[in-house]
Amino acid sequence: MQDFDFEQFFQAETGLKLKKDVALSDYSSFKIGGLARYFIEVTSTDQLIKAVSAVSSRRFPFYLIGGGYNLLFDDIGFNGLIIRNKALAINFHPEQGLLEIDSGSDLQQVVRFAISKGLKGLEFLAGIPGTVGGAIYGNAGAFGQSIGEKVSEVLIFSRDRRLITLKQSELGFGYRFSNLKKDHQVVLKVFLAVEPGDKSEIERQVKDYLEQRERKHPPRSVACAGSYFKNPVLPDGQKVAAGLLLEKSGARGMQVGGAAVFHGHCNFIINLGGATARDVKELAHRLQEMVHQNFGLWLEEEVIFVPADASML
Ligand SMILES: Cc1cc2nc3c(=O)[nH]c(=O)nc-3n(C[C@H](O)[C@H](O)[C@H](O)COP(=O)(O)OP(=O)(O)OC[C@H]3O[C@@H](n4cnc5c(N)ncnc54)[C@H](O)[C@@H]3O)c2cc1C
């Protein structure tokens, strides 16, 4: 399809104006990535549906991103349309004890909303960067809890462009896993269960979690995408900290080009400035081999690599 045709078609279908040749490094906390051929930011569920409908009706490659906190973009960019989700509405349904949240809402916005209404149950999300859609995709969590446990249902825009409601049990939540990882569909809205609670107790718990995170995680100024590897699960079901395996294997201080193992926690690969996706992947591979040699375990990436020719179609 000619560039001009696609731009015209997309604008006619959606009323939205595309950007071209957008630096993906500006949309990933890793600060890595080439140019997206096309880029659009949507600010409502309606716009998200229109954008996905338009590209999928023409089978034009697209990839949906939230905050970009768990992504490693390709050095050569993305050869299709990147849709950035900023649909932000949150509503509380007291009779059902549910928050109805647009998938582009920031998790911290959700935590603040819950505090303002004196609703408990979501405190563990404090400090996890990203959108609710991204959190559902990877079942984000901390302090022994994950978002999947709080899901009542999720509204999906399916590959064949239908609105479908999926119940918690249909989403197959596991450790940093949901069925969306097998069948990449678009999450439009998420319904999370909350309970009335004591506002000052909720605030205290949130503050405590944020302080604990500050001690463990790299400061915000450090470019990374969170824990690079998942914690491996042994055959007896026991989870082992990937950071510890890496540290014991001698990962501290390792570096490839601009990518390095964070000195404070070996499961964070950081961009020292000028790192490429190639540097990160090469360093990650060396780390996997070291841990395999020492412990016979192959670490699986938690960070998601987005190749230039990826597509959610
Ligand atoms: C400093 C730091 C600390 C972190 N700490 C934690 C932590 O404690 N716990 C944890 O679990 N994670 C943590 N992470 C990782 C990250 O915050 C989570 O993975 C988060 O859920 C990513 O959300 P996002 O909106 O940025 O998703 P993105 O990175 O933009 O996308 C991730 C994936 O989700 C998909 N996706 C996004 N939105 C949708 C949607 N609406 N529908 C369908 N698919 C969608 C994307 O296509 C992509 O495949 C951390 C990251 C950083 C940088």
The ligand as a MOL file (V3000), in Angstrom:
LIG
                    3D

  0  0  0     0  0            999 V3000
M  V30 BEGIN CTAB
M  V30 COUNTS 53 58 0 0 0
M  V30 BEGIN ATOM
M  V30 1 C 11.3500 0.6710 36.8000 0
M  V30 2 C 10.3490 -0.4110 36.4360 0
M  V30 3 C 9.7880 -1.1680 37.4300 0
M  V30 4 C 8.8520 -2.1890 37.1070 0
M  V30 5 N 8.2960 -2.9120 38.1300 0
M  V30 6 C 7.3940 -3.8890 37.8270 0
M  V30 7 C 6.7710 -4.6440 38.8670 0
M  V30 8 O 6.9970 -4.4380 40.0590 0
M  V30 9 N 5.8870 -5.6240 38.5040 0
M  V30 10 C 5.5810 -5.8750 37.1850 0
M  V30 11 O 4.7700 -6.7760 36.9220 0
M  V30 12 N 6.1410 -5.1620 36.1950 0
M  V30 13 C 7.0460 -4.1740 36.4820 0
M  V30 14 N 7.6200 -3.4490 35.4580 0
M  V30 15 C 7.2540 -3.7250 34.0610 0
M  V30 16 C 6.0570 -2.8780 33.5670 0
M  V30 17 O 5.7700 -1.8590 34.4610 0
M  V30 18 C 4.8190 -3.7630 33.4060 0
M  V30 19 O 5.0850 -4.8220 32.5220 0
M  V30 20 C 3.6120 -2.9620 32.8970 0
M  V30 21 O 2.4670 -3.7500 33.0360 0
M  V30 22 C 3.7780 -2.5240 31.4460 0
M  V30 23 O 2.6630 -1.7350 31.0790 0
M  V30 24 P 2.7360 -0.7910 29.8030 0
M  V30 25 O 1.4640 -0.0560 29.6760 0
M  V30 26 O 3.9730 0.0520 29.8750 0
M  V30 27 O 2.8650 -1.8590 28.6370 0
M  V30 28 P 3.8000 -1.7890 27.3530 0
M  V30 29 O 5.2250 -1.9500 27.8020 0
M  V30 30 O 3.4820 -0.5960 26.5530 0
M  V30 31 O 3.3460 -3.0950 26.5790 0
M  V30 32 C 3.6010 -4.3780 27.1140 0
M  V30 33 C 2.7590 -5.4180 26.3370 0
M  V30 34 O 1.3910 -5.2200 26.6570 0
M  V30 35 C 0.6350 -5.1280 25.4590 0
M  V30 36 N -0.4750 -4.2150 25.6930 0
M  V30 37 C -0.4160 -2.9480 26.1960 0
M  V30 38 N -1.6670 -2.4320 26.2720 0
M  V30 39 C -2.5100 -3.3780 25.8020 0
M  V30 40 C -3.9090 -3.4450 25.6160 0
M  V30 41 N -4.7240 -2.4140 25.9210 0
M  V30 42 N -4.4400 -4.5880 25.0910 0
M  V30 43 C -3.6550 -5.6390 24.7800 0
M  V30 44 N -2.3130 -5.6320 24.9240 0
M  V30 45 C -1.7530 -4.5180 25.4350 0
M  V30 46 C 1.5970 -4.5630 24.4320 0
M  V30 47 O 1.1740 -4.8610 23.1030 0
M  V30 48 C 2.8870 -5.2780 24.8080 0
M  V30 49 O 2.9220 -6.5580 24.2270 0
M  V30 50 C 8.5260 -2.4210 35.7680 0
M  V30 51 C 9.0910 -1.6130 34.7450 0
M  V30 52 C 9.9910 -0.6080 35.0750 0
M  V30 53 C 10.5730 0.2320 33.9810 0
M  V30 END ATOM
M  V30 BEGIN BOND
M  V30 1 1 1 2
M  V30 2 1 2 3
M  V30 3 2 2 52
M  V30 4 2 3 4
M  V30 5 1 4 5
M  V30 6 1 4 50
M  V30 7 2 5 6
M  V30 8 1 6 7
M  V30 9 1 6 13
M  V30 10 2 7 8
M  V30 11 1 7 9
M  V30 12 1 9 10
M  V30 13 2 10 11
M  V30 14 1 10 12
M  V30 15 2 12 13
M  V30 16 1 13 14
M  V30 17 1 14 15
M  V30 18 1 14 50
M  V30 19 1 15 16
M  V30 20 1 16 17
M  V30 21 1 16 18
M  V30 22 1 18 19
M  V30 23 1 18 20
M  V30 24 1 20 21
M  V30 25 1 20 22
M  V30 26 1 22 23
M  V30 27 1 23 24
M  V30 28 2 24 25
M  V30 29 1 24 26
M  V30 30 1 24 27
M  V30 31 1 27 28
M  V30 32 2 28 29
M  V30 33 1 28 30
M  V30 34 1 28 31
M  V30 35 1 31 32
M  V30 36 1 32 33
M  V30 37 1 33 34
M  V30 38 1 33 48
M  V30 39 1 34 35
M  V30 40 1 35 36
M  V30 41 1 35 46
M  V30 42 1 36 37
M  V30 43 1 36 45
M  V30 44 2 37 38
M  V30 45 1 38 39
M  V30 46 1 39 40
M  V30 47 2 39 45
M  V30 48 1 40 41
M  V30 49 2 40 42
M  V30 50 1 42 43
M  V30 51 2 43 44
M  V30 52 1 44 45
M  V30 53 1 46 47
M  V30 54 1 46 48
M  V30 55 1 48 49
M  V30 56 2 50 51
M  V30 57 1 51 52
M  V30 58 1 52 53
M  V30 END BOND
M  V30 END CTAB
M  END
